[in-house]
Amino acid sequence: MAFALFGVMASAMLWNVITVSWRQRRIPTELLGRVNSIYRFFGWGSMPLGALAGGFVVSLLEDGLGREAALRAPFLLAAACCVLLLVYAVFRLRLP
């Protein structure tokens, strides 16, 4: 579990460095503050919604699966969604 958490946090750190550097290169200076504020609004503002959705999934599954399995279900659901998004991105997005 510790190795998985390390991998996730290292990936998050790398993602932050790359996206901020990319935005600083591509966005005009006079718009950079606005773009960063929108990015943070959606990035940080969606976290409470994700926590609420995770709690809802646990409450739906707790009676049938038990507490321990229900607490793992949001993570498995999120992993499945990430895999689906990765497959979509591989086939749909093209680099210039």
Biotite code that builds the C-alpha atoms (Angstrom):
import biotite.structure as struc

atoms = struc.array([
    struc.Atom([0.000, 0.000, 0.000], chain_id="A", res_id=1, res_name="MET", atom_name="CA", element="C"),
    struc.Atom([2.829, 2.381, 0.793], chain_id="A", res_id=2, res_name="ALA", atom_name="CA", element="C"),
    struc.Atom([4.380, 1.830, -2.629], chain_id="A", res_id=3, res_name="PHE", atom_name="CA", element="C"),
    struc.Atom([1.064, 2.531, -4.340], chain_id="A", res_id=4, res_name="ALA", atom_name="CA", element="C"),
    struc.Atom([0.619, 5.751, -2.346], chain_id="A", res_id=5, res_name="LEU", atom_name="CA", element="C"),
    struc.Atom([4.169, 6.773, -3.197], chain_id="A", res_id=6, res_name="PHE", atom_name="CA", element="C"),
    struc.Atom([3.479, 6.150, -6.879], chain_id="A", res_id=7, res_name="GLY", atom_name="CA", element="C"),
    struc.Atom([0.281, 8.182, -6.805], chain_id="A", res_id=8, res_name="VAL", atom_name="CA", element="C"),
    struc.Atom([1.895, 11.115, -5.016], chain_id="A", res_id=9, res_name="MET", atom_name="CA", element="C"),
    struc.Atom([4.964, 11.067, -7.278], chain_id="A", res_id=10, res_name="ALA", atom_name="CA", element="C"),
    struc.Atom([2.679, 11.057, -10.312], chain_id="A", res_id=11, res_name="SER", atom_name="CA", element="C"),
    struc.Atom([0.638, 13.939, -8.888], chain_id="A", res_id=12, res_name="ALA", atom_name="CA", element="C"),
    struc.Atom([3.788, 15.966, -8.281], chain_id="A", res_id=13, res_name="MET", atom_name="CA", element="C"),
    struc.Atom([5.023, 15.305, -11.810], chain_id="A", res_id=14, res_name="LEU", atom_name="CA", element="C"),
    struc.Atom([1.584, 16.185, -13.240], chain_id="A", res_id=15, res_name="TRP", atom_name="CA", element="C"),
    struc.Atom([1.568, 19.509, -11.360], chain_id="A", res_id=16, res_name="ASN", atom_name="CA", element="C"),
    struc.Atom([5.033, 20.476, -12.561], chain_id="A", res_id=17, res_name="VAL", atom_name="CA", element="C"),
    struc.Atom([4.244, 19.626, -16.177], chain_id="A", res_id=18, res_name="ILE", atom_name="CA", element="C"),
    struc.Atom([0.828, 21.325, -16.333], chain_id="A", res_id=19, res_name="THR", atom_name="CA", element="C"),
    struc.Atom([1.949, 24.521, -14.609], chain_id="A", res_id=20, res_name="VAL", atom_name="CA", element="C"),
    struc.Atom([5.030, 24.757, -16.822], chain_id="A", res_id=21, res_name="SER", atom_name="CA", element="C"),
    struc.Atom([2.938, 24.133, -19.930], chain_id="A", res_id=22, res_name="TRP", atom_name="CA", element="C"),
    struc.Atom([0.395, 26.799, -18.940], chain_id="A", res_id=23, res_name="ARG", atom_name="CA", element="C"),
    struc.Atom([3.122, 29.333, -18.215], chain_id="A", res_id=24, res_name="GLN", atom_name="CA", element="C"),
    struc.Atom([4.575, 28.791, -21.698], chain_id="A", res_id=25, res_name="ARG", atom_name="CA", element="C"),
    struc.Atom([1.329, 28.732, -23.665], chain_id="A", res_id=26, res_name="ARG", atom_name="CA", element="C"),
    struc.Atom([-0.968, 31.249, -21.926], chain_id="A", res_id=27, res_name="ILE", atom_name="CA", element="C"),
    struc.Atom([-0.367, 34.991, -22.461], chain_id="A", res_id=28, res_name="PRO", atom_name="CA", element="C"),
    struc.Atom([0.924, 36.701, -19.317], chain_id="A", res_id=29, res_name="THR", atom_name="CA", element="C"),
    struc.Atom([-2.100, 38.976, -18.952], chain_id="A", res_id=30, res_name="GLU", atom_name="CA", element="C"),
    struc.Atom([-4.443, 35.942, -18.853], chain_id="A", res_id=31, res_name="LEU", atom_name="CA", element="C"),
    struc.Atom([-2.324, 33.607, -16.731], chain_id="A", res_id=32, res_name="LEU", atom_name="CA", element="C"),
    struc.Atom([-3.892, 34.594, -13.401], chain_id="A", res_id=33, res_name="GLY", atom_name="CA", element="C"),
    struc.Atom([-7.405, 34.031, -14.708], chain_id="A", res_id=34, res_name="ARG", atom_name="CA", element="C"),
    struc.Atom([-6.522, 30.688, -16.237], chain_id="A", res_id=35, res_name="VAL", atom_name="CA", element="C"),
    struc.Atom([-4.852, 29.516, -13.015], chain_id="A", res_id=36, res_name="ASN", atom_name="CA", element="C"),
    struc.Atom([-7.867, 30.570, -10.961], chain_id="A", res_id=37, res_name="SER", atom_name="CA", element="C"),
    struc.Atom([-10.235, 28.584, -13.206], chain_id="A", res_id=38, res_name="ILE", atom_name="CA", element="C"),
    struc.Atom([-7.898, 25.584, -13.065], chain_id="A", res_id=39, res_name="TYR", atom_name="CA", element="C"),
    struc.Atom([-7.837, 25.708, -9.261], chain_id="A", res_id=40, res_name="ARG", atom_name="CA", element="C"),
    struc.Atom([-11.589, 26.293, -9.072], chain_id="A", res_id=41, res_name="PHE", atom_name="CA", element="C"),
    struc.Atom([-12.329, 23.090, -10.969], chain_id="A", res_id=42, res_name="PHE", atom_name="CA", element="C"),
    struc.Atom([-9.448, 21.100, -9.465], chain_id="A", res_id=43, res_name="GLY", atom_name="CA", element="C"),
    struc.Atom([-10.024, 21.943, -5.806], chain_id="A", res_id=44, res_name="TRP", atom_name="CA", element="C"),
    struc.Atom([-13.721, 22.714, -6.094], chain_id="A", res_id=45, res_name="GLY", atom_name="CA", element="C"),
    struc.Atom([-14.557, 19.232, -7.344], chain_id="A", res_id=46, res_name="SER", atom_name="CA", element="C"),
    struc.Atom([-12.928, 17.502, -4.358], chain_id="A", res_id=47, res_name="MET", atom_name="CA", element="C"),
    struc.Atom([-15.924, 17.959, -2.019], chain_id="A", res_id=48, res_name="PRO", atom_name="CA", element="C"),
    struc.Atom([-18.203, 16.637, -4.758], chain_id="A", res_id=49, res_name="LEU", atom_name="CA", element="C"),
    struc.Atom([-15.982, 13.565, -5.114], chain_id="A", res_id=50, res_name="GLY", atom_name="CA", element="C"),
    struc.Atom([-16.037, 13.015, -1.354], chain_id="A", res_id=51, res_name="ALA", atom_name="CA", element="C"),
    struc.Atom([-19.810, 13.280, -1.368], chain_id="A", res_id=52, res_name="LEU", atom_name="CA", element="C"),
    struc.Atom([-20.080, 10.814, -4.267], chain_id="A", res_id=53, res_name="ALA", atom_name="CA", element="C"),
    struc.Atom([-17.703, 8.391, -2.532], chain_id="A", res_id=54, res_name="GLY", atom_name="CA", element="C"),
    struc.Atom([-19.798, 8.515, 0.632], chain_id="A", res_id=55, res_name="GLY", atom_name="CA", element="C"),
    struc.Atom([-22.911, 7.890, -1.420], chain_id="A", res_id=56, res_name="PHE", atom_name="CA", element="C"),
    struc.Atom([-21.337, 4.817, -3.057], chain_id="A", res_id=57, res_name="VAL", atom_name="CA", element="C"),
    struc.Atom([-20.315, 3.465, 0.355], chain_id="A", res_id=58, res_name="VAL", atom_name="CA", element="C"),
    struc.Atom([-23.791, 4.008, 1.787], chain_id="A", res_id=59, res_name="SER", atom_name="CA", element="C"),
    struc.Atom([-25.360, 2.197, -1.176], chain_id="A", res_id=60, res_name="LEU", atom_name="CA", element="C"),
    struc.Atom([-23.074, -0.829, -0.969], chain_id="A", res_id=61, res_name="LEU", atom_name="CA", element="C"),
    struc.Atom([-22.539, -1.159, 2.775], chain_id="A", res_id=62, res_name="GLU", atom_name="CA", element="C"),
    struc.Atom([-25.594, -3.302, 3.505], chain_id="A", res_id=63, res_name="ASP", atom_name="CA", element="C"),
    struc.Atom([-24.905, -5.805, 0.740], chain_id="A", res_id=64, res_name="GLY", atom_name="CA", element="C"),
    struc.Atom([-21.108, -6.028, 0.811], chain_id="A", res_id=65, res_name="LEU", atom_name="CA", element="C"),
    struc.Atom([-20.192, -5.152, 4.373], chain_id="A", res_id=66, res_name="GLY", atom_name="CA", element="C"),
    struc.Atom([-18.364, -2.084, 5.610], chain_id="A", res_id=67, res_name="ARG", atom_name="CA", element="C"),
    struc.Atom([-14.824, -3.081, 4.606], chain_id="A", res_id=68, res_name="GLU", atom_name="CA", element="C"),
    struc.Atom([-15.672, -3.943, 1.006], chain_id="A", res_id=69, res_name="ALA", atom_name="CA", element="C"),
    struc.Atom([-17.957, -0.908, 0.671], chain_id="A", res_id=70, res_name="ALA", atom_name="CA", element="C"),
    struc.Atom([-15.145, 1.398, 1.807], chain_id="A", res_id=71, res_name="LEU", atom_name="CA", element="C"),
    struc.Atom([-12.924, 0.022, -0.966], chain_id="A", res_id=72, res_name="ARG", atom_name="CA", element="C"),
    struc.Atom([-15.579, 0.341, -3.667], chain_id="A", res_id=73, res_name="ALA", atom_name="CA", element="C"),
    struc.Atom([-15.119, 4.088, -4.392], chain_id="A", res_id=74, res_name="PRO", atom_name="CA", element="C"),
    struc.Atom([-11.413, 3.524, -5.007], chain_id="A", res_id=75, res_name="PHE", atom_name="CA", element="C"),
    struc.Atom([-12.107, 0.625, -7.357], chain_id="A", res_id=76, res_name="LEU", atom_name="CA", element="C"),
    struc.Atom([-14.742, 2.681, -9.149], chain_id="A", res_id=77, res_name="LEU", atom_name="CA", element="C"),
    struc.Atom([-12.323, 5.604, -9.513], chain_id="A", res_id=78, res_name="ALA", atom_name="CA", element="C"),
    struc.Atom([-9.608, 3.270, -10.839], chain_id="A", res_id=79, res_name="ALA", atom_name="CA", element="C"),
    struc.Atom([-12.032, 1.832, -13.395], chain_id="A", res_id=80, res_name="ALA", atom_name="CA", element="C"),
    struc.Atom([-12.989, 5.347, -14.506], chain_id="A", res_id=81, res_name="CYS", atom_name="CA", element="C"),
    struc.Atom([-9.314, 6.279, -14.885], chain_id="A", res_id=82, res_name="CYS", atom_name="CA", element="C"),
    struc.Atom([-8.688, 3.208, -17.043], chain_id="A", res_id=83, res_name="VAL", atom_name="CA", element="C"),
    struc.Atom([-11.684, 4.084, -19.230], chain_id="A", res_id=84, res_name="LEU", atom_name="CA", element="C"),
    struc.Atom([-10.446, 7.656, -19.608], chain_id="A", res_id=85, res_name="LEU", atom_name="CA", element="C"),
    struc.Atom([-6.984, 6.393, -20.502], chain_id="A", res_id=86, res_name="LEU", atom_name="CA", element="C"),
    struc.Atom([-8.382, 4.106, -23.198], chain_id="A", res_id=87, res_name="VAL", atom_name="CA", element="C"),
    struc.Atom([-10.485, 6.979, -24.539], chain_id="A", res_id=88, res_name="TYR", atom_name="CA", element="C"),
    struc.Atom([-7.473, 9.304, -24.565], chain_id="A", res_id=89, res_name="ALA", atom_name="CA", element="C"),
    struc.Atom([-5.241, 6.816, -26.338], chain_id="A", res_id=90, res_name="VAL", atom_name="CA", element="C"),
    struc.Atom([-7.690, 6.330, -29.176], chain_id="A", res_id=91, res_name="PHE", atom_name="CA", element="C"),
    struc.Atom([-9.164, 9.817, -29.380], chain_id="A", res_id=92, res_name="ARG", atom_name="CA", element="C"),
    struc.Atom([-6.477, 12.397, -28.618], chain_id="A", res_id=93, res_name="LEU", atom_name="CA", element="C"),
    struc.Atom([-3.623, 13.130, -30.956], chain_id="A", res_id=94, res_name="ARG", atom_name="CA", element="C"),
    struc.Atom([-0.531, 15.190, -30.248], chain_id="A", res_id=95, res_name="LEU", atom_name="CA", element="C"),
    struc.Atom([0.294, 17.937, -32.779], chain_id="A", res_id=96, res_name="PRO", atom_name="CA", element="C"),
])
